[in-house]
């Protein structure tokens, strides 16, 4: 059993979600997903924090294995993001179930907490097309820091959109702007969190 599988086993034995464990150790949920799915291994310090949070011995997770392990396989490919579509998808990010791992874009280090989503819709044309793979991350709660940037935004109602983040007409509200003038903007919505856009490429 890998260290990621042991983390998953210990977490589920406590009845904890990935989100709860991530919050308890001060990490993002993407990091927990990567560890559990084998995308990369946690550091010794991370293992100690996990053990402390779950109330178990460090050795129960490590079993003598050293941190480091095999090289990361790539970024987790975890679902879809709307670029003009409805944005109503199963919340793959919360579930943390990777469909597979995607090689990084040129010059992009694989050790960063980045996720890959299928773009559905044409609102970000001509920069990004329907069916492209888009890279986002790491997660940011401070949406204001990404104003006027391309982001994946998770709305308070659970929808996920790939748009340009703009201020709304009232404090706490945002407008998601399209690049394609034929696609409507999404105005005055509340946002849970955003991930900065890092690049995209066509599907192979």
C-alpha positions as CSV (number, residue, x, y, z in Angstrom):
1,X,0.0,0.0,0.0
2,X,1.4,3.4,-1.0
3,X,1.6,6.3,1.5
4,X,-1.2,8.0,-0.4
5,X,-3.5,5.0,0.1
6,X,-2.6,5.0,3.8
7,X,-3.5,8.6,4.1
8,X,-6.8,8.0,2.3
9,X,-7.5,5.0,4.6
10,X,-6.7,6.9,7.8
11,X,-8.8,9.9,6.6
12,X,-11.9,7.9,5.7
13,X,-11.6,5.9,9.0
14,X,-12.1,9.2,10.8
15,X,-15.0,10.1,8.5
16,X,-13.2,13.1,7.2
17,X,-13.5,14.6,3.7
18,X,-10.4,15.7,1.8
19,X,-11.5,19.2,2.3
20,X,-11.6,18.8,6.1
21,X,-8.1,17.2,6.2
22,X,-6.8,20.0,3.9
23,X,-8.2,22.7,6.2
24,X,-6.8,20.9,9.3
25,X,-3.2,20.9,8.0
26,X,-3.3,24.2,6.2
27,X,-3.0,22.8,2.7
28,X,-5.3,22.9,-0.4
29,X,-7.6,20.1,-1.3
30,X,-5.6,19.7,-4.5
31,X,-2.6,18.7,-2.4
32,X,-4.5,16.0,-0.6
33,X,-5.9,14.8,-3.9
34,X,-2.4,14.5,-5.3
35,X,-1.1,12.6,-2.3
36,X,-4.0,10.1,-2.2
37,X,-4.0,9.5,-6.0
38,X,-0.3,9.1,-6.2
39,X,0.5,12.2,-8.2
40,X,3.2,13.1,-5.7
41,X,4.2,12.2,-2.2
42,X,3.9,14.5,0.8
43,X,7.0,15.8,2.6
44,X,8.0,14.4,6.0
45,X,6.6,17.6,7.6
46,X,3.3,17.1,5.8
47,X,3.1,13.5,7.0
48,X,3.7,14.7,10.5
49,X,0.9,17.3,10.2
50,X,-1.5,14.7,8.8
51,X,-0.8,12.2,11.5
52,X,-1.3,14.9,14.2
53,X,-4.5,16.0,12.7
54,X,-5.9,12.5,12.4
55,X,-4.6,11.5,15.9
56,X,-2.4,8.6,14.7
57,X,1.3,7.8,14.8
58,X,3.5,9.1,12.0
59,X,4.8,5.6,11.5
60,X,1.3,4.3,10.7
61,X,1.5,6.5,7.5
62,X,5.2,6.2,6.7
63,X,5.8,2.5,7.5
64,X,9.5,3.2,7.1
65,X,9.2,4.9,3.6
66,X,11.1,8.0,3.0
67,X,9.5,11.1,1.5
68,X,10.4,12.0,-2.0
69,X,9.5,8.8,-3.8
70,X,8.9,8.7,-7.6
71,X,8.7,11.8,-9.7
72,X,5.3,13.4,-10.1
73,X,3.3,12.1,-13.0
74,X,1.7,15.3,-14.1
75,X,-1.3,17.4,-13.2
76,X,-4.7,15.8,-12.1
77,X,-7.3,15.9,-14.8
78,X,-10.5,16.3,-12.8
79,X,-13.5,17.4,-14.9
80,X,-15.0,20.2,-16.9
81,X,-15.3,24.0,-16.7
82,X,-17.9,26.1,-18.6
83,X,-16.7,28.6,-21.1
84,X,-20.1,29.7,-22.2
85,X,-22.0,26.6,-21.2
86,X,-24.1,26.2,-18.1
87,X,-21.3,25.4,-15.8
88,X,-23.5,22.8,-14.1
89,X,-21.1,19.9,-13.6
90,X,-20.5,17.4,-10.9
91,X,-18.1,19.1,-8.5
92,X,-15.1,16.9,-9.4
93,X,-12.7,19.3,-7.6
94,X,-14.5,18.7,-4.2
95,X,-14.5,14.9,-4.9
96,X,-10.9,14.9,-5.7
97,X,-11.1,12.0,-8.2
98,X,-8.6,12.4,-11.0
99,X,-9.6,11.1,-14.4
100,X,-5.8,10.8,-15.1
101,X,-2.7,12.9,-15.2
102,X,-1.7,15.4,-17.9
103,X,1.8,16.4,-18.7
104,X,2.7,20.0,-17.8
105,X,2.9,22.7,-20.4
106,X,6.5,23.6,-21.5
107,X,8.3,25.4,-18.7
108,X,5.6,24.7,-16.1
109,X,7.0,22.8,-13.1
110,X,5.0,19.7,-12.1
111,X,5.3,20.2,-8.4
112,X,2.8,23.1,-8.3
113,X,-0.8,22.5,-7.2
114,X,-2.4,22.8,-10.6
115,X,-5.4,21.0,-12.0
116,X,-6.6,20.4,-15.6
117,X,-10.1,20.8,-16.8
118,X,-11.9,20.2,-20.1
119,X,-13.2,23.5,-21.6
120,X,-16.8,23.3,-22.7
121,X,-18.1,26.3,-24.7
122,X,-16.6,29.0,-26.9
123,X,-16.8,32.1,-24.7
124,X,-13.0,32.3,-24.4
125,X,-12.3,32.1,-28.2
126,X,-10.1,32.9,-29.9
127,X,-7.6,32.3,-27.1
128,X,-9.1,29.0,-25.9
129,X,-11.4,26.6,-27.8
130,X,-14.2,24.2,-26.9
131,X,-12.6,20.9,-26.0
132,X,-9.2,22.3,-25.1
133,X,-7.4,21.3,-21.9
134,X,-7.0,24.3,-19.6
135,X,-4.6,24.4,-16.6
136,X,-5.6,26.3,-13.5
137,X,-4.2,26.8,-10.0
138,X,-3.3,27.1,-7.2
139,X,-6.6,27.8,-5.5
140,X,-7.2,31.4,-4.3
141,X,-9.8,32.6,-1.8
142,X,-8.9,36.3,-2.4
143,X,-10.7,36.9,-5.7
144,X,-9.8,40.6,-5.6
145,X,-6.1,39.7,-6.3
146,X,-7.2,38.2,-9.6
147,X,-9.3,41.0,-10.9
148,X,-9.1,41.4,-14.7
149,X,-7.4,38.0,-15.0
150,X,-8.5,34.9,-16.7
151,X,-9.7,32.5,-14.0
152,X,-11.7,29.4,-13.2
153,X,-14.3,30.7,-10.8
154,X,-16.5,28.5,-8.6
155,X,-19.8,30.4,-7.9
156,X,-21.6,30.2,-4.6
157,X,-24.3,28.0,-6.3
158,X,-21.6,25.5,-7.3
159,X,-21.2,26.3,-11.0
160,X,-17.7,26.6,-12.5
161,X,-16.8,29.0,-15.2
162,X,-13.7,29.9,-17.2
163,X,-13.9,33.7,-17.7
164,X,-12.3,37.1,-17.0
165,X,-12.9,38.2,-13.5
166,X,-14.4,41.7,-13.1
167,X,-15.9,43.6,-10.2
168,X,-19.7,43.6,-10.0
169,X,-22.0,46.5,-9.3
170,X,-22.0,45.9,-5.5
171,X,-19.4,44.9,-3.0
172,X,-18.9,41.1,-2.8
173,X,-20.3,40.6,-6.3
174,X,-18.4,39.8,-9.5
175,X,-18.9,39.8,-13.2
176,X,-17.5,37.0,-15.3
177,X,-16.6,38.4,-18.7
178,X,-16.2,36.5,-22.0
179,X,-13.5,37.1,-24.6
180,X,-15.9,36.1,-27.4
181,X,-18.2,39.0,-28.0
182,X,-21.0,36.6,-29.1
183,X,-21.0,35.1,-25.6
184,X,-22.9,36.8,-22.7
185,X,-21.2,37.8,-19.5
186,X,-22.3,36.4,-16.2
187,X,-23.1,39.5,-14.1
188,X,-23.2,40.1,-10.3
189,X,-22.5,36.7,-8.9
190,X,-21.0,35.5,-5.6
191,X,-17.8,33.5,-5.8
192,X,-16.5,30.8,-3.4
193,X,-13.0,30.7,-4.8
194,X,-11.0,31.2,-8.0
195,X,-8.0,29.5,-9.7
196,X,-5.7,31.5,-12.0
197,X,-5.5,30.4,-15.6
198,X,-2.1,29.0,-16.4
199,X,-2.4,28.0,-20.1
200,X,-4.1,25.5,-22.3
201,X,-3.6,23.1,-25.2
202,X,-5.7,21.1,-27.6
203,X,-6.6,17.6,-26.7
204,X,-4.4,15.0,-28.4
